[in-house]
Every structure is written in structure tokens, then in C-alpha cells.
């Protein structure tokens, strides 16, 4: 499962809370989905507060899933993600 999380925080949302919410929804839909391998794509890293939000996200993250910071606009980090 690939989680694409908006790290910009432009809409006043907490990226970590978005991640928790989608995992709860997956669990409610089908508990077995939570057993599948997951990666986290930290998107919009070209935005002003994204680095700070990513740091806070990683501090809160208790799951041991890889996190790939990217910017779809500037293409930053896409190569690392594609070759994972």
C-alpha cells in the first residue's frame, strides 16, 4: 500500500493525522489490508513548511515503514521512489 501524504499543511491539516485516519479507514474496510506492506510518500516537499511537517511526522510515526520525501512538481525524490 502506498500512502501519499500531503506534507504542505496548506489546508490546516496535520499530515500525521491524515495518515492515522486513512489507516483506520483501511482497518474498518478490511482488517487484512493493515497486514500488507506499506510505504509512505511525503508529497509536496517543495512547499514552505513541508520539511518541518515531515520532521514532526517522522517523530510521531511509530510504524516502521519507509518514508520517501518527494515533490511531484520539481520531481525531487521521484527516482528513489520509483526504484524502491
N, C-alpha and C positions, 0 to 999 in steps of 0.2 A: 504494500500500500504506500503510495506516495502522497504525503501531506504537503500541499503548497500553502505556506503561511505568509500572509502579508506582514512584513516587519516595519512598514512605514508608520503605522499607528495614526494615519491621517484621519480616519473616521472615528477617532477616540476609542478604538477598541484595543484591548490587550492581546497581543499575539499568543501568549501562553493560554489565556482563557479560551481563545478560538480553538487552539489545539485540544484542550481538555474537552470542550463542547463537542467537537467532531468525534473524538474517541468515545464519548458517552453515547452519541448517536449510533456509532458503529456497533457498540456493545448491545444497545437496545434492539437494533435491527437483527443482528445475528452475532451471538457471543463468539462464535468461531472466527469471526473476522479479526478479533483482537489478538488471535494467535498467529496471524500471518506476519511475515517480515515487514517492517516499516522503515521508511526513510523520511526525513523532514527537509523540505526545500524552503529555505528562508528567502522569500522573494522581495523585490523592491529595495534591494540593498543600495541602490543609487539615491535613495531619498534621505533627507537630512537627519532624521532621528533613528534610522534603521540600525546603525552599529550599536547604539546604546540599547535599543529594544532587543537586539539579538543577544547582547551580553546578559540582559535581565532574563530573557527567555531561557538561555542555557543554564543560568543559576537556578531557575525554578524546575528545570527538566529533571525528572527522576528516572525516566526511561533511558535505556542505553541504545538509542537509535542514532545513526549518523545524521548530522545536520550539514546541509550544503547551502551556503550563502550564495545567492545569485541575483543578477539583475537581468530581466528579460529585455529591457530597453538597451542597456550597454553591452549585453552578452557576457558580463563578468560572471565567472564561475560555471558557465554552461558546459565547458569542456570536461571539467572534473565530474559534474553530474552525469553527463552522457556516458562517460567511460566507467562509471561505478558498476 
